[in-house]
């Protein structure tokens, strides 16, 4: 697709109108052919705003999951004050288009089983799909808490709940359409990677179609409806679930698409109430179960230095731009488990936070330290393989001591293993 075709497409009045409609009260950012983003924050108000960005080289338009009262005033310390709502957007990411179609069907049916009819389904323009539930469908409070302030925790919880809700159905549908060998060949992943590591399942369907709700974060963006996909030239096209079975990527050719203005139209008030309550209850049960499993650490009276820390902790201590809040929990629990007193722990956490881009607010750090001090026992850091933690924000880089099979199951075990290894020489 050449730049002239891009400009002609975005000059269509119907395309401009739908992009402006969806972009209202949102941050809207352009993406250039090389994958870089235009300046943030940014909004579009007039049709000329769109064509002006295209003239500068923009190919794609992305917008925020969140809705804002003043998008251009966004700063790291005022999200809570400016956020007026958020949409739930599930990103079904896959290597193979047909796998994405199967997953989209399964997730759409799951929403229907929870009483949601007014969801939006959209082809990404690549191989995957986006499924969105508009803000208007959600209850405004949960357990007396304003739902608008429960971002990103609540949509993440809903996403994780839906993953476990559809797992068996998605696995069944994939295995009905393909053999395990076919799935391995088509995705380019070895059999051992896609095979489930528990006796209750044959494959892990989320190795075929990835859905990672942990990626939902403040100011997270997604490709707008009717935006072009810079890699394929196809349109990110909204479709109806009834069209999914016969839908082909070629149907999203920019020369033939017709605009439907029904994307993310407000649904019925509290339409997502059942989904929210089921997700919150499931999460509460899960936390209770994990708390019972959580082990306490017997204090050895020995303090391990930074030199003995596992690679993930050393990477965290370099400073982060993503995963900072999760890293706070990891650092505090690891330091306390390795013999650091509270004064040393606090100093280390504050010094680490200064390296973050941007640093977390000091009152957040203070509240986390206070919470841990109030616990009657030392908590372990999350297990190495726990979903949504080390690997998800790029700090898991196993060394020879961790082993290729990640035989160190928890970061706190690493220093003990390192010490034993030294003694053996």
N, C-alpha and C positions, 0 to 999 in steps of 0.2 A: 504494500500500500504506500503510495507516494504522498507527499505533503499536500499536494493539490486535492487529492481524493479525501484526505483527512479534513481539510478546510471546507470542502463542499458538503461533506456529511454533517459537520457541526454547524453549518450555515442553515440547515433545514430548520424551519420554524417549529415543526412538531418536536424535533429532537431538543431544541433549545428550551422549549416550554416544559418538557418533562424533567429535564436536568435542573432547571430553575425551581420547579415545583418540589422535587425531592430535596434539593439543596437548601430550601428555606429553613432558617434557624439552625443551620449546621455549618461546620467548617468544611469547606470544599477546596481540595488541593489538586493541582495538575501533576501528571507524571510524564516525564520526557522519555524519549526512545531508549536512552541508556539506563532507565530505571530510577533516576534521581527525581526528587520531589521539588515542586516549586516552593516558594517562600511560605512559611506558616507563621501565624494563622492567616487564613485567607477565606473570603466569601465571594459568591457571585450573586449579583442582584439584577443585572440587565443582560439581555442577549449579547450585547457587545462585549461584556466581560468574558464570555465564552470564546468568542472569535479572537479577542485580543490575546488570550492565553494560547490559543492554537497557533497564532502568528509567531509566538515566542518559542514554539516547538513542542507544546504539550500534545500528547497523543491520547492519554487516558484522563478521566476525571474520577477522583475518589472523594468520598464524604465520610463524616464521622458517624459512628453509631449513636453518639450522644447528640442531644438537641440543646442548644445554648440560647440564653437571652441576649448575649452580646459576644458572638464568636470572635470578633476582632480584638476583644479585651482579654483573651485567654492567657493566663500565666500559671505557673506550677502551683501557686498558692491560692488560686481562686476558683478552682474547678467546682467545688461544692456550692459556691455562691451562684455561679452562672449556669450550672446544669439544670435544665427544665424537664428533661426526660431522656429516655434511651430506648433503642430498639434491640430486640434479641436477633442476632444474625449468626446463623450456623454456617460455617465455611466448610463445605465438603471437598476436600483436596485429594486428588487422585492422579495416577499416571495414565489411566485408561478411561476414556469417555463413557463407555458402556458400564463400567463399574460405578461411575458417578451417577448414572441414571438409576441403577438399582438402589443405591444408597439414598438418593433423593426420594424415591418412591416410598422406601421404608420409613424415613424420617417424617415425610408428609403424613403418612398413615398414623404414625405415633402422635402427632399433634392432633389429628382428628379424634383419636381415642381419648384425648384429654379435653375434648369439647371445643377445640379451636378450628374454626372454619376460615377465618380471615387472615390467613398467612400468605406470604408472597414467595413464589419460587422463581429463581433467576439463573439462567446459564451464565457462567462467568466469562465466556468467550474463549476459554481454554479447554479444559477437560472436566472441570468441576461445576458445582452448583452452590448457590447461596439460598438459604431458606430463612425468611425473616418474619418475625411477629412484631407488629407495630406497638409502640408505647401505649396507645389508647386502650389496648386489650388488657393491660395489666392492672391489678388492684393498686390502689394508691398507698395502702399501708399493709405491712405484714408484721404481726406481733407488735402493733402500735408504732412501728418504725416507718418513716416515709420511704417508699420504694425508690423514689428519685435519688435518695442518698445511698442506696444499696448497690451502687455500681462501683466496681465491676463484680463484686462478690456474688450477687444474686444471679445475673446471667451466666456466670461461670458455673454456679451450682446447678442451674437448670440444664446447661449443656452437658455436664457430667452425668446428671440424672438420666437425661435422654439417651446418652451413650449406653449406659447399662440397661436401659429399658428396651433398646432395639437390638442389643448385641446378638441374641440368639436368632432373631428373625433375619438380621443382615447376614449373619454367617450362613444360615440355611439358604437364603436366596442366592448368595454368591456360589455356594457349592452345588446348587441346583443347576446353575448356568454354566459352571466351569469345574474342571477337575483341579485338584491342588497343584498339579504340575502346570496346568494352563495358567493359573493365577501367578505362579512363580515366574513362568516364562514371560507373561505379558507385562508384569510389573518390573521385571528385571531384578527381583529380590530372591535370594536363596530360600529353599524350602524351610530351613531351620529358622529363618527370620519370620516367616508368615505363619508357621505352625504354632498353635497355642501351647503354652507351657503348663497347662493343667489338664487333668483327665476329663473334665466336663466339656471341653470344646476341642474341635479339630483344628481350626485356624483362628487367628486373631484377626477379625474382619477390619480392624482399624489399622492394620498394616497394609491393607488394600485400599481403603478409603479413610484417610486421616481426618479426624474431627477433634481439634484441640481447643476446648473452651478457655484454657489458661491463656491463650493469646489475646482474649478479650481484656483490654486494659484501657485506662484513661486516654482519650484522644485517638483511639484505634480507628483506622480508616478501612473502608471496603469500596470496591469498584462500583461506581454508580450504575443504575439501570440505563441502558442505551449508550454507555461509554464504549468506546472501542477498546479492544485488547491489543496492546502494542506488539505482542509476540505473534499473534495469529491474524490480526486484522478483522476478526469477527466481532460482532456486537455482543455486549453483555446483556442478553435478551430475556426479559420477563416472559414466562410461559405459564400456562395452566397445568395442573397436575394431570388432567385428562389428555394433554398433548404430549406428555413425557414419553410414552411408549414409542410413538412414531417420530419423535423429534430427532433431527439430524443437525450436526454442527453447521452444515451448509445453509440451514434455515436462518442462521444468524448472519448471513452475508449482508454487509451494510447497504448494498444496492437494492435489496428487496424487502428489508424489514419495515413493518408498519408499527407505529407507536400506539400503545394502549396506555391510557393514563391511570390504570388501576393499581399501580405498584405502591405498596405500603399505605393503602387507604385505611383510615381508622376503622377498626372493628367495633364489636359491641363492648361496652364497659364491663370490665371484670371477666371477659371471655377467657382469659388465661388464668383465672383464679385457681382452678383445679390443678393445672400444671404447676403453678407456684407452690401451692400447699403440699402437693406430692413431692416436689423436689426438695423443699425445705425439710419435710419430715424424713425423707430418705437420707439427707445430709446429716441430720441430727442423729439418726440411728447409726450411721456410718462412723461419726465422730465418737459416739459412745463406745462402739465396738473397738475402735482403734485405741481409745483411751485405756480400755481394759487390757489391751495387748501391750500397751506401752510399758517398757521395762524401766526400772530405776537403776541408777548407777551406784555401785558401791564405791565410796571414796577411797582412793588408794593413798592419799596424802602426798601424792606425787604430781608435780606440775610439768607438763610437756611444753617445750618452747615452740616457736613458730617453725623452726627447722624441721620439726617432726610432723607438721600438719600435712594432711592429704592434699593432692593437687587441686581438688575443688575448692578447698578453703583458701589456698594460696591465690587462686584465681579470683575469688571473691574479694580478698583483701587488696587487690589491685584497684578496686573501684568498679562500679557497674552503672550502666544506663538502663538495664532491664532487670527485673527480678529483685529489686532492692529490698522490698518489704519481706519477701521470702528469705532473703539472705540475712536479714536481721535475726529471724528466728534460728536459722542455721548457726550463725556465729555465736549467739548467746548460749545456746544449748551445747555447742561443741566446746566453747571455752570453759564453761562450768564443768562439763564432763571430763575435761582434761586438766583439772586442778587449779584453774585460775580463780582468784577471789573476786569479789564483786567490784572492788576498786579497779583492779586490773582489767576486768571484763568491760566495765563502763568506759574506761580510757581507750581501750582497743576499738570498741564499737564507734565511739565519737570520732576517733582518728580515721577509721575506715570510712565513715559517712562523709567526711570532708573530701574524700577522693571520688565520690559518686558524681555522676553527671545526669541530672542535678542532684545535690544532696537531699535526703529526706528531711522533712521538717523536724526541728529539734524536739518539739513537744511529742511527736510520734515516737522518736527514739526513746524519750524519757518514759513515755507510757508503757512501751514494750519492756524496758528494763524493770520498771516498777512491777509489772504483771509477773514477770519471772521471779522476782524477789519474793513475791507473795506465795509462790507455790511451795508446798510442803516437801516436795521432792525434786530432784534434778531430772529434767526431761532429756531424752535422747534426741539428737538431730534426726530428721527423716531418713529412712533407709535409702540407700544409693539408687535402687531401681524404682523408687516411688514416683508415680506419674505426676508431672507438673512441677517438679523441683529441679534438681541439678542439670539434667540434660536440657530441660525446656528453656533455660536462659543461658546455656552455653558454657557452664563452668566445669562440666564433667569431662575431664581429659585423663583417663586412667593411665598410670605409669606401670612399669614392670612389677611393682609391688602389689598394685591393685589386681594385676593379672588380666589377660585378654578376656577372660570369662567373668571379670569383675567379682572375684572371689571375696573381696572385702565387701561385706554387705552393708556396713554402716561406717561413715567417716570416722567415728570415734574409735573404731577398731584399728585404724591405720597406724597410729603412733605405737600401739602395743606390738603390732606385727613388725614394724620397723625396728623397734628395740630388740625383739627376739632375734631378728635376722642378724643384727650387728653382733649379738652375743655368740651367735653360732660360728662366727669367723675367728 
